[in-house]
Amino acid sequence: MNQKNLLEVDWSKIPAPTDDGAAAHLKGMTIPAIDLVATDDSSVTLSALPGRTVLFAYPRTGEPGKISLVDDWDMIPGARGCTPQTCAFRDLHAELKAAGAAHVFGLSTQSNAYQTEMASRLHLPFPVLSDEKLLLTRALDLPTMDIAGLTMIKRLTLIIDDARITHVFYPVFPPDRNAADVLEWLKESPAS
């Protein structure tokens, strides 16, 4: 399937992911001291960041006009929607910061080079982190899916307060609503 338009999706035709319990263990966990490369050419250690961090993870963003990873990508529950989710966080970035997010990051297992192109193309005001070596994914036992020989993080969002996970959004559907849901939660749950 050719990915002509990554942003216009009829969510009623896309299967929603179910809560398989794969993220139930995350709330209360401490983020390990793992350095991840970011699209702004920095190295980020989430455990060292003070304050509240919003970290949204997704399987993989596509490229306009490129062929999908697999023909039935859209029919894999939770696969479709990485670009709409990322753009929603971009569009609400200022409001997320105003609601108490000291840091906002995207996260996927895609390479930094791939993510850097995407971040530039989508004009992201926040860095995207690469967990290409699956260090954070394995350390936290994040929910994953294996497709076409690649291990990808299932879509979720973590609220991290001073290196501790205080809230988990999982499963996330539809993806383009995730940023608004996070913003509403931030407003209702100010950091202590």
URRA-V729245 format. One record per residue. N is the residue number from 0. RES is the residue in one small letter. OMEGA is omega in whole degrees, 0 to 359 (* if undefined). D_CENTER is the distance of its C-alpha to the mean C-alpha in Angstrom with 2 decimals. Layout:
n->{N & N}
res->{RES & RES}
omega->{OMEGA & OMEGA}
d_center->{D_CENTER & D_CENTER}
This chain:
n->{0 & 1 & 2 & 3 & 4 & 5 & 6 & 7 & 8 & 9 & 10 & 11 & 12 & 13 & 14 & 15 & 16 & 17 & 18 & 19 & 20 & 21 & 22 & 23 & 24 & 25 & 26 & 27 & 28 & 29 & 30 & 31 & 32 & 33 & 34 & 35 & 36 & 37 & 38 & 39 & 40 & 41 & 42 & 43 & 44 & 45 & 46 & 47 & 48 & 49 & 50 & 51 & 52 & 53 & 54 & 55 & 56 & 57 & 58 & 59 & 60 & 61 & 62 & 63 & 64 & 65 & 66 & 67 & 68 & 69 & 70 & 71 & 72 & 73 & 74 & 75 & 76 & 77 & 78 & 79 & 80 & 81 & 82 & 83 & 84 & 85 & 86 & 87 & 88 & 89 & 90 & 91 & 92 & 93 & 94 & 95 & 96 & 97 & 98 & 99 & 100 & 101 & 102 & 103 & 104 & 105 & 106 & 107 & 108 & 109 & 110 & 111 & 112 & 113 & 114 & 115 & 116 & 117 & 118 & 119 & 120 & 121 & 122 & 123 & 124 & 125 & 126 & 127 & 128 & 129 & 130 & 131 & 132 & 133 & 134 & 135 & 136 & 137 & 138 & 139 & 140 & 141 & 142 & 143 & 144 & 145 & 146 & 147 & 148 & 149 & 150 & 151 & 152 & 153 & 154 & 155 & 156 & 157 & 158 & 159 & 160 & 161 & 162 & 163 & 164 & 165 & 166 & 167 & 168 & 169 & 170 & 171 & 172 & 173 & 174 & 175 & 176 & 177 & 178 & 179 & 180 & 181 & 182 & 183 & 184 & 185 & 186 & 187 & 188 & 189 & 190 & 191}
res->{m & n & q & k & n & l & l & e & v & d & w & s & k & i & p & a & p & t & d & d & g & a & a & a & h & l & k & g & m & t & i & p & a & i & d & l & v & a & t & d & d & s & s & v & t & l & s & a & l & p & g & r & t & v & l & f & a & y & p & r & t & g & e & p & g & k & i & s & l & v & d & d & w & d & m & i & p & g & a & r & g & c & t & p & q & t & c & a & f & r & d & l & h & a & e & l & k & a & a & g & a & a & h & v & f & g & l & s & t & q & s & n & a & y & q & t & e & m & a & s & r & l & h & l & p & f & p & v & l & s & d & e & k & l & l & l & t & r & a & l & d & l & p & t & m & d & i & a & g & l & t & m & i & k & r & l & t & l & i & i & d & d & a & r & i & t & h & v & f & y & p & v & f & p & p & d & r & n & a & a & d & v & l & e & w & l & k & e & s & p & a & s}
omega->{179 & 182 & 183 & 181 & 184 & 186 & 182 & 183 & 173 & 186 & 179 & 180 & 182 & 179 & 180 & 175 & 176 & 178 & 181 & 179 & 186 & 178 & 185 & 183 & 191 & 183 & 180 & 180 & 175 & 179 & 179 & 180 & 180 & 178 & 177 & 179 & 184 & 182 & 176 & 179 & 176 & 173 & 185 & 173 & 186 & 182 & 182 & 184 & 177 & 176 & 186 & 178 & 172 & 180 & 178 & 183 & 183 & 182 & 179 & 176 & 177 & 176 & 181 & 177 & 179 & 179 & 178 & 179 & 175 & 183 & 184 & 182 & 183 & 183 & 175 & 182 & 177 & 182 & 185 & 171 & 183 & 179 & 177 & 178 & 181 & 179 & 177 & 176 & 176 & 185 & 181 & 185 & 182 & 179 & 177 & 178 & 180 & 180 & 172 & 178 & 177 & 182 & 173 & 178 & 165 & 180 & 171 & 178 & 176 & 180 & 178 & 179 & 179 & 182 & 181 & 177 & 181 & 181 & 178 & 182 & 183 & 178 & 182 & 179 & 180 & 178 & 172 & 184 & 178 & 172 & 183 & 180 & 176 & 182 & 179 & 180 & 181 & 181 & 179 & 185 & 178 & 177 & 182 & 172 & 178 & 182 & 177 & 178 & 180 & 174 & 182 & 177 & 172 & 185 & 175 & 175 & 179 & 169 & 184 & 178 & 179 & 175 & 178 & 179 & 182 & 178 & 179 & 172 & 181 & 352 & 180 & 177 & 349 & 186 & 184 & 178 & 185 & 182 & 178 & 177 & 178 & 179 & 179 & 179 & 180 & 180 & 182 & 186 & 181 & 179 & 181 & *}
d_center->{23.22 & 22.88 & 19.76 & 21.89 & 19.70 & 15.94 & 15.91 & 18.80 & 18.02 & 20.39 & 18.22 & 21.55 & 21.92 & 18.59 & 18.64 & 16.48 & 14.98 & 17.10 & 16.63 & 17.84 & 17.86 & 15.63 & 13.72 & 17.02 & 17.86 & 15.00 & 16.43 & 18.94 & 17.88 & 18.29 & 15.78 & 17.80 & 19.04 & 17.13 & 16.98 & 14.10 & 14.95 & 13.34 & 13.95 & 16.62 & 18.56 & 18.19 & 17.51 & 15.34 & 16.30 & 14.10 & 17.12 & 19.38 & 17.76 & 19.94 & 19.03 & 15.91 & 12.42 & 9.30 & 6.25 & 2.96 & 2.00 & 4.03 & 7.74 & 9.01 & 10.04 & 13.76 & 16.66 & 19.16 & 22.33 & 21.19 & 21.72 & 18.95 & 18.30 & 20.40 & 22.64 & 21.24 & 17.49 & 17.48 & 19.32 & 16.94 & 15.51 & 11.76 & 11.77 & 12.49 & 10.55 & 7.72 & 10.02 & 11.07 & 7.80 & 7.39 & 11.12 & 11.23 & 9.48 & 11.96 & 14.74 & 14.43 & 13.80 & 17.48 & 17.67 & 14.78 & 16.73 & 19.95 & 18.85 & 18.43 & 15.11 & 16.60 & 13.43 & 10.06 & 7.62 & 4.67 & 4.79 & 6.45 & 10.08 & 11.48 & 14.26 & 14.36 & 16.95 & 14.93 & 12.01 & 14.83 & 16.46 & 13.52 & 12.98 & 16.75 & 17.15 & 14.79 & 16.23 & 13.19 & 14.61 & 12.04 & 11.33 & 8.62 & 9.27 & 10.67 & 11.27 & 13.67 & 16.24 & 14.16 & 15.65 & 13.04 & 12.00 & 15.74 & 16.69 & 14.59 & 15.14 & 11.60 & 12.02 & 12.23 & 13.97 & 16.55 & 17.34 & 19.96 & 20.26 & 16.64 & 14.49 & 10.86 & 8.28 & 8.50 & 6.01 & 6.07 & 6.08 & 8.68 & 11.52 & 13.42 & 17.03 & 19.02 & 17.24 & 17.35 & 14.71 & 16.34 & 14.20 & 11.71 & 10.46 & 10.96 & 11.57 & 9.85 & 12.39 & 13.07 & 9.63 & 11.41 & 12.68 & 9.67 & 10.17 & 13.85 & 13.65 & 12.00 & 14.70 & 17.36 & 16.54 & 16.73 & 20.02 & 21.38 & 20.43 & 21.36 & 20.88 & 24.17}
